[in-house]
């Protein structure tokens, strides 16, 4: 999931500064000095949507004679829109996502 911040006033995305104020992080733009509360809503790195959930992805490791084995599970975010195909193919059938599958929610796709 990506947290990208852009000044809502001038669209600056480089010179932004944050400071805690009463339990909220206030962001301030270094260009135009606009200040606003940081939105911590998790968003899909590909589409920016907020309909996310967490599913398991298999973790593999090599053993003797280069035989790969499932050694655990890793929790990863999925987007209901962008990762729908993988969720339907694996999760809906009671399987983990395959090792190495990178979700659209965690890394932008073209």
DRENKEDREN-831229 format. One line per 3 residues: number of its first residue (from 1); for each residue x, y, z of N, C-alpha, C. Coordinates in nm, 3 decimals, decimal comma, padded with zeros to 5 digits. Example, Ala and Ser with C-alpha at 12.3 -4.5 7.8 and 13.67 -1.06 7.14 Angstrom:
2
1) 01,319 -00,569 00,780 01,230 -00,450 00,780 01,320 -00,330 00,780 ~ 01,285 -00,225 00,708 01,367 -00,106 00,714 01,290 00,003 00,787 .
This chain:
110
1) 00,085 -00,116 00,000 00,000 00,000 00,000 00,089 00,123 00,000 ~ 00,048 00,215 -00,079 00,130 00,333 -00,093 00,070 00,450 -00,015 ~ 00,159 00,522 00,048 00,119 00,646 00,112 00,192 00,756 00,036 .
4) 00,122 00,823 -00,051 00,180 00,933 -00,125 00,106 01,059 -00,087 ~ 00,180 01,162 -00,058 00,120 01,286 -00,014 00,154 01,397 -00,112 ~ 00,054 01,476 -00,144 00,069 01,589 -00,236 -00,007 01,706 -00,175 .
7) 00,051 01,822 -00,183 -00,014 01,941 -00,131 -00,144 01,965 -00,208 ~ -00,258 01,975 -00,138 -00,384 01,998 -00,206 -00,396 02,139 -00,264 ~ -00,305 02,227 -00,225 -00,311 02,365 -00,272 -00,228 02,386 -00,398 .
10) -00,103 02,336 -00,399 -00,014 02,364 -00,514 00,039 02,239 -00,582 ~ 00,002 02,120 -00,534 00,044 01,990 -00,591 00,190 01,954 -00,566 ~ 00,258 02,024 -00,478 00,396 01,991 -00,442 00,397 01,853 -00,377 .
13) 00,495 01,769 -00,414 00,503 01,636 -00,353 00,642 01,606 -00,298 ~ 00,730 01,705 -00,301 00,867 01,681 -00,258 00,899 01,747 -00,124 ~ 00,870 01,872 -00,108 00,906 01,946 00,012 00,788 01,956 00,108 .
16) 00,751 01,841 00,166 00,642 01,836 00,262 00,698 01,798 00,398 ~ 00,647 01,858 00,502 00,697 01,836 00,637 00,580 01,803 00,728 ~ 00,602 01,715 00,824 00,496 01,676 00,916 00,533 01,701 01,060 .
19) 00,430 01,725 01,141 00,451 01,741 01,286 00,324 01,697 01,358 ~ 00,341 01,633 01,474 00,224 01,589 01,550 00,155 01,706 01,620 ~ 00,022 01,709 01,610 -00,059 01,810 01,678 -00,182 01,739 01,732 .
22) -00,191 01,726 01,863 -00,308 01,664 01,928 -00,340 01,526 01,871 ~ -00,239 01,442 01,849 -00,259 01,306 01,802 -00,279 01,293 01,651 ~ -00,269 01,402 01,579 -00,283 01,401 01,433 -00,154 01,455 01,373 .
25) -00,112 01,399 01,262 00,006 01,452 01,193 -00,041 01,559 01,097 ~ 00,009 01,679 01,117 -00,023 01,790 01,027 00,090 01,802 00,927 ~ 00,055 01,805 00,799 00,152 01,822 00,692 00,156 01,968 00,651 .
28) 00,277 02,014 00,616 00,295 02,153 00,573 00,377 02,153 00,446 ~ 00,333 02,228 00,349 00,402 02,239 00,221 00,514 02,340 00,231 ~ 00,634 02,301 00,189 00,748 02,391 00,191 00,742 02,497 00,083 .
31) 00,657 02,477 -00,017 00,647 02,573 -00,127 00,544 02,683 -00,096 ~ 00,420 02,642 -00,066 00,313 02,742 -00,049 00,271 02,762 00,096 ~ 00,325 02,682 00,188 00,298 02,691 00,332 00,159 02,643 00,372 .
34) 00,086 02,582 00,281 -00,046 02,527 00,314 -00,028 02,415 00,417 ~ -00,120 02,401 00,511 -00,113 02,298 00,614 -00,244 02,221 00,616 ~ -00,235 02,087 00,629 -00,353 02,001 00,631 -00,324 01,875 00,709 .
37) -00,429 01,807 00,762 -00,407 01,683 00,838 -00,375 01,567 00,743 ~ -00,281 01,484 00,783 -00,243 01,368 00,703 -00,355 01,265 00,704 ~ -00,385 01,210 00,589 -00,486 01,105 00,575 -00,413 00,971 00,573 .
40) -00,433 00,890 00,678 -00,366 00,760 00,689 -00,447 00,645 00,632 ~ -00,550 00,674 00,553 -00,632 00,569 00,496 -00,547 00,486 00,401 ~ -00,536 00,354 00,424 -00,459 00,271 00,331 -00,522 00,275 00,192 .
43) -00,438 00,288 00,090 -00,485 00,297 -00,047 -00,406 00,201 -00,137 ~ -00,472 00,155 -00,240 -00,408 00,068 -00,339 -00,301 00,149 -00,412 ~ -00,182 00,091 -00,428 -00,072 00,158 -00,495 -00,099 00,176 -00,644 .
46) -00,190 00,097 -00,700 -00,218 00,104 -00,843 -00,333 00,198 -00,875 ~ -00,448 00,181 -00,810 -00,566 00,261 -00,845 -00,601 00,367 -00,742 ~ -00,541 00,362 -00,624 -00,572 00,459 -00,519 -00,698 00,428 -00,441 .
49) -00,762 00,314 -00,471 -00,884 00,275 -00,403 -00,860 00,238 -00,257 ~ -00,967 00,237 -00,179 -00,956 00,208 -00,036 -01,020 00,075 00,002 ~ -01,070 -00,001 -00,096 -01,133 -00,130 -00,068 -01,025 -00,238 -00,063 .
52) -00,952 -00,242 00,049 -00,839 -00,334 00,065 -00,869 -00,438 00,172 ~ -00,808 -00,551 00,159 -00,813 -00,654 00,262 -00,676 -00,719 00,269 ~ -00,656 -00,804 00,367 -00,529 -00,872 00,385 -00,549 -01,021 00,365 .
55) -00,462 -01,083 00,286 -00,469 -01,226 00,259 -00,329 -01,286 00,280 ~ -00,320 -01,418 00,274 -00,192 -01,485 00,294 -00,126 -01,519 00,161 ~ 00,007 -01,506 00,159 00,089 -01,547 00,045 00,189 -01,650 00,097 .
58) 00,207 -01,758 00,024 00,300 -01,862 00,066 00,444 -01,810 00,061 ~ 00,523 -01,858 00,156 00,666 -01,826 00,160 00,740 -01,957 00,139 ~ 00,831 -01,958 00,042 00,904 -02,079 00,008 01,050 -02,067 00,051 .
61) 01,111 -02,181 00,075 01,253 -02,186 00,105 01,309 -02,316 00,049 ~ 01,435 -02,311 00,010 01,500 -02,429 -00,045 01,552 -02,519 00,064 ~ 01,541 -02,646 00,040 01,592 -02,745 00,134 01,703 -02,825 00,067 .
64) 01,711 -02,948 00,100 01,812 -03,035 00,039 01,780 -03,058 -00,109 ~ 01,883 -03,073 -00,186 01,872 -03,105 -00,329 01,785 -03,003 -00,402 ~ 01,791 -02,880 -00,357 01,719 -02,769 -00,421 01,568 -02,791 -00,430 .
67) 01,513 -02,864 -00,335 01,368 -02,884 -00,330 01,308 -02,767 -00,252 ~ 01,213 -02,700 -00,314 01,148 -02,585 -00,250 01,028 -02,634 -00,169 ~ 01,013 -02,577 -00,051 00,902 -02,614 00,036 00,835 -02,489 00,090 .
70) 00,706 -02,499 00,115 00,634 -02,390 00,181 00,676 -02,391 00,328 ~ 00,730 -02,278 00,374 00,776 -02,270 00,512 00,694 -02,174 00,597 ~ 00,599 -02,108 00,534 00,516 -02,017 00,611 00,423 -01,938 00,523 .
73) 00,359 -01,841 00,586 00,267 -01,752 00,516 00,300 -01,609 00,555 ~ 00,278 -01,521 00,461 00,301 -01,379 00,484 00,171 -01,305 00,453 ~ 00,132 -01,215 00,538 00,011 -01,136 00,516 00,044 -01,023 00,418 .
76) -00,037 -01,009 00,313 -00,017 -00,905 00,213 -00,151 -00,837 00,183 ~ -00,147 -00,708 00,148 -00,271 -00,638 00,115 -00,313 -00,669 -00,028 ~ -00,444 -00,677 -00,052 -00,497 -00,691 -00,187 -00,606 -00,588 -00,208 .
79) -00,617 -00,542 -00,330 -00,721 -00,446 -00,369 -00,837 -00,524 -00,429 ~ -00,958 -00,491 -00,388 -01,077 -00,560 -00,437 -01,093 -00,545 -00,588 ~ -01,039 -00,438 -00,645 -01,051 -00,414 -00,789 -00,930 -00,469 -00,864 .
82) -00,812 -00,420 -00,830 -00,691 -00,454 -00,906 -00,644 -00,598 -00,888 ~ -00,664 -00,655 -00,770 -00,619 -00,792 -00,741 -00,733 -00,893 -00,749 ~ -00,846 -00,854 -00,805 -00,963 -00,940 -00,808 -00,935 -01,076 -00,874 .
85) -00,861 -01,077 -00,984 -00,832 -01,202 -01,053 -00,757 -01,301 -00,966 ~ -00,655 -01,255 -00,896 -00,577 -01,343 -00,809 -00,660 -01,390 -00,690 ~ -00,741 -01,302 -00,636 -00,825 -01,340 -00,523 -00,924 -01,448 -00,566 .
88) -00,984 -01,431 -00,682 -01,079 -01,531 -00,732 -01,009 -01,664 -00,763 ~ -00,889 -01,656 -00,818 -00,816 -01,777 -00,858 -00,762 -01,856 -00,739 ~ -00,714 -01,788 -00,638 -00,649 -01,857 -00,526 -00,729 -01,851 -00,396 .
91) -00,755 -01,732 -00,347 -00,815 -01,714 -00,215 -00,955 -01,773 -00,209 ~ -01,036 -01,750 -00,312 -01,172 -01,803 -00,313 -01,174 -01,956 -00,310 ~ -01,063 -02,019 -00,351 -01,053 -02,165 -00,350 -00,983 -02,216 -00,225 .
94) -00,958 -02,126 -00,129 -00,896 -02,167 -00,004 -00,745 -02,183 -00,012 ~ -00,683 -02,124 -00,112 -00,537 -02,133 -00,128 -00,473 -01,998 -00,094 ~ -00,345 -02,003 -00,063 -00,268 -01,881 -00,044 -00,228 -01,827 -00,181 .
97) -00,197 -01,698 -00,186 -00,137 -01,645 -00,309 -00,003 -01,715 -00,330 ~ 00,039 -01,733 -00,454 00,166 -01,801 -00,478 00,285 -01,717 -00,431 ~ 00,396 -01,784 -00,400 00,517 -01,711 -00,358 00,560 -01,615 -00,468 .
100) 00,603 -01,500 -00,430 00,651 -01,404 -00,527 00,543 -01,321 -00,594 ~ 00,416 -01,354 -00,571 00,309 -01,273 -00,630 00,310 -01,137 -00,563 ~ 00,324 -01,033 -00,643 00,325 -00,897 -00,591 00,187 -00,837 -00,616 .
103) 00,121 -00,798 -00,511 -00,015 -00,745 -00,525 -00,012 -00,603 -00,580 ~ -00,117 -00,568 -00,652 -00,131 -00,432 -00,706 -00,150 -00,333 -00,593 ~ -00,202 -00,380 -00,480 -00,220 -00,290 -00,365 -00,089 -00,248 -00,305 .
106) 00,017 -00,329 -00,321 00,144 -00,296 -00,259 00,246 -00,236 -00,356 ~ 00,230 -00,258 -00,486 00,325 -00,205 -00,584 00,249 -00,165 -00,710 ~ 00,269 -00,042 -00,756 00,194 00,006 -00,873 00,216 -00,082 -00,996 .
109) 00,109 -00,099 -01,072 00,115 -00,170 -01,200 00,081 -00,073 -01,311 ~ 00,132 -00,105 -01,427 00,107 -00,019 -01,545 -00,035 -00,033 -01,594 .
